[in-house]
Amino acid sequence: MLKVGIDIGGTKIAGGVVDPEGRIVEKLRVETPTDTRALADAVAVMARDLSARHEVAAVGVAAAGFIDRERASVIHAPNIDWHDEPLKAILEERIGMPVTIENDANAAGWAEYRFGAGRGVDDMAMLTLGTGVGGAIVLDGRLFRGGHGIAAELGHTRFLRDGRPCGCGQNGCLEQYASGRALQREANDIADQDREGLGRRLAAVRDAKGVITGPAIARLVLADDAGALEALRRIATSLGEACGGFQAVLDPELFVIGGGVAQLGDILLDPVRLAYETSLPGFGERPVARFAIAQLINDAGIIGVADLAGESA
């Protein structure tokens, strides 16, 4: 049974037809319209286009934001002007088949659980390091959504009291210390504080390009630059410390780390594991979680929301 999965991003809408084994049969991509009505139209057109060439049973749509418990309405979206938007009903009317709405991080986490790094475990937490920090939790083989449908916002747990302002309106959230954007901030701080020593190569990149991008930091990390490695160690330490706290509450068997920063593999995970162990209550006297890098990369949202399409919340 084939299903359509559509992942709405800030700059692009990616969609695909997915088979029961999590394989994408066909994939499409368009730019994300800024107007909300045009955005819904673009999603509907993509779904109809894909379903016209394949026998499709249902459509899943993933978007950043708070999705209600019934997986029908977007309560709030950070990058789209949706407030209690009845997106399921709007899209079902335009597409003519069942539609399921899901948070994008939940969709990616479910894909990793079903078809990626989380296969074979029952309890898993996923953190995605991008502009922010996305989260997904699977407990006893079920996606955990909470009493109101908006659980697993792991990036918005309070990491540091009176810490850096966050876009969510609070201060000190984890994503201000462990995201791709946080990595860039740390790299800039090192370049400012020690541009003739530890931050020399980071400062040189900024002088030449005007900005220190995530890919530039990754290249320096792979070249064993001490400044870039220190910037990475700082965000990895924050992530590991937070995972120690998540372990105390959720006790997952596995943490899956995704996002662009995660492509550094064990260079990222080694300091994460160290900080996790030093932050874990009862370390040395209790089982610990494994850490793994996400496998499905940019297709996770499409695959996960397609797999969830047509299922009850």
N, C-alpha and C positions, 0 to 999 in steps of 0.2 A: 504494500500500500504506500503510494507516494504522497508526500505532503510538501507544501511550499513553506519555506522559512524566509522571513524578511527582517533585516536588521537595520533600523533607522539610526544613522550616525549624524554627527553635527555637520559634516560636509558631504556625506554620500549615503545613499540607500543601497544596500546590497541584498540581493535575493537569490534564492536557488530552489530547485526541486531536489528533495532529499529522499533516499530510499530507506527501508527499515534498518539497514546496517550502518546508517549515518554517512553514506556516500552521497556527494552532490552530483546529480545527473546533469544539470544545466544551471548556469549562474548568470545573473545580470547585475548591472550596476548603473546608477544614475546619480546626478547631483541632488542634494537635499534642497528642496525649495524653502524659501524663508517664510512664505505665507502658509498658514496652517491648513487652509482648505486645499491649496495646491499640493501640499505635502500628502494629505489623505488621498487626493486624486492620483498622485504619483505611485503611492503604495498599491492602490486598487488596480491601476493600469498594469503595474508589474505583475501582480498576482494573476490577473486575467490573462496576460500574455503568456506566462509560464504554464498556467493550467490549460490553455488552449492547445498546447503541444504535448501534454502529458495527462494521464488519468489521475487526478489529484483528489484526495479525500477531504483535506482541510488546509487551512492557512494559519500559520503562527506569525505574529509580529512582535519584535523585540524593540524596546526603546528605553533610553535612560530616563529614570524618574521613579516616582512612587505609583505602583499599580494596585488597584483595590483588591480585596480578598477574592472577589468573583472573577478576577482577571478580565474585567470588562471596561473599566474606565482608568484613565490616567489622572491621578489625583494632582500631581505636580510634576513638571518636567523642567530640568535646569536650563536647557538650551532651546526649548520650544514653548510657545505661548499656549500651553495646555493647562487648564485648571478644571478638574472634575470633568474632563473631556470623555464623552461616551464613545470611545474609539471603536470598540467592538461592534456596536450597533451601526455606526457610520460605515465601517468597512464591510460588514456583512450585507448591508443594503446595496453597496456599490459592486461587491464582488460576486454575491450570490451563492456563497457557501460558508460553512462554519469558520469563525475566526477566533483565535485565542491570543490575548495580549499578555506579554510577559516583560519583566525588567530585563535589560540587556545583560547585566552581570549574572543574573540567575540563569538566563538562557545559556551563556557561555559555560558557567559552572556545571550545568546539567549535561551539556555536550561532553565535557571532560570526564564526568562521572560515567556516562553511558558508553562513550566511544574512545576516550583519550586516556590521559594519565591516571584517571580514577577508576578504571576498570578493575573489578575484583575486590573493591572495598565497599563497606556499607555506610561508613561515616566519613565525610570529607568536608574540608573547607577550602575554598578557592579565593585568592586575592589577586586582583589584576592591577598591575602598576602602569597606569597611563597618565593622563592629565591629572586625574585623581586616583583614588584607590577603590576599585569595585570589589564587592564581596558576594559570595554564594555559599550556602550551607546545605549539605545533604546529610540527613540523619535517618538511620535505619532504612536507607534506600529511597527516601522521599525528600523532595525539595522542601526545605523549611522556609515558610513564608510568614509565619507569625499570625497573631490574632487579627491584624488589620491588613495583612498582605504585603507589608513593607519591611519585613525583617531582613537581616544580613547586610545592613549598611555598615560593613566593617570599617570602611574608610572614615566614617563619621563617629567612631568611638572616641571619647576624650582621651588623648594621649598625653597631653601636657596642660596642666591647669594654667589658665591665663596665658596660653601660648599664642601662636600665630593666628590671625583672623582667617576664617574659612569661608568659602562661598556659600555654605549652608546657613550662615548667620551666627555660628558659634565660634569659639576660639579653641585652638589646641587640638584639632582633629588629626587623626593618624595620617590622613592624606597630605597634610602639610609637611610631613616629615618622612614619608616613605613612598612618594609617587615619582613619576618621571619628572614632573615639574619641580619637586623637592630636590631631585638630583641636580638639576640645572642650577637651582638656588645655591646648593652647597658648593658646586663647582665655581660659581661666580664669587662666593665668599672666599674660597681658597685663593682664587686669582687676585682678589683685592688685598687680602691679608699678607700674602707672601709671593708677590709677582716675580721676585728675583730668585726664589728658591722653590718650595713645594709647588707653587702655582704658576711656575714659569711657562710651561707649555699650554696650560689652560688660558693664561693671559695672552699668549701669542695667538691662539685661535681666535679669541675675542677681538684682539686688535686687527686681525686680518679679515674676519668675517662680520664683525659687529655684534655677534651673539655667540654664545656657546650652546650648540644644539645637543639633544640627546644622542644622535648618531655620532657626533664629534667626540663626545665623552666616551662612548662605547669604543671608538677606534683607539683612543688614548689608553683606555683600560686594557684592551687587547695588546697594546704595545708596552704594557707594564709601566705606564707613567705613574709616578708616585702620587701626584695631585689628584688625578682622575680616580685612582684606586682608593684614596682617602675619601673622596666625595661619595663613591659607591659604598664604602664601608659604613659611612654615617647613616645612609638611608637603610642599608641592610640591617644595621644594628637596631634601628627603630622598628623595622618590620619584625625582626626576630623577637624583640621584647614584647611587642603586641601579641605575637603568636603564642608566647608563653601564657599570657592572660586568656587568650581564646581557648587554649588547651584546658585551662582550669574550669572553664564554663562548659565547653562543648565536647571535649575529649575526642577529637577526630583521630582516625587512624592515619590520615594523610592531609597535608597541606599542599595544594597545587598553586604554583605561582605563575601568573600569566602577564601579558603585556609586553611592550617593547623591551623594557629593561631586563625581563626574564630571559631574553635570548643570550645573555651573558652566561647562563648556565651555572656551573658550580662556582664560578668567580663571584657570583651573587649569593648562591646558596650557602657557601661555606661560612661567611660571617653571619648569615641569617641563623643557621643552625647553632652557632656558638652563642649568640645573644639569646636565642630561644632557650637553650639549656640553662644558661645562667639566670633566666627569668622564670623558670618553671617551678612552681611549688612542688617540693618533694623530689626534686631531680636526684637520680641515683637510686631512688626507692620505688619508682613507678614506671610503667610503660611510657614510651615517648612516641610521638608521631614521626612519620617519614615526611620528607619534603621532595617534591618533584616539579619539574618545569612543564607547563602546559604544552600539549602536543598539537592542538588543532588551530592555533594561531588565529588568523583573521576570519576563518570560517566557523569558529565556535558558535557565534551568535546565531548564524543561519541554521546550523545543524541542530543546536539545542532547542530553539523555538519551534522548528519543524517537528522534532520528536515530541514536544509537549502539545502540539496542536491537536485539538479535538479531545484532549484528556480533561477530566474534571479537576478543578483546582484542589 
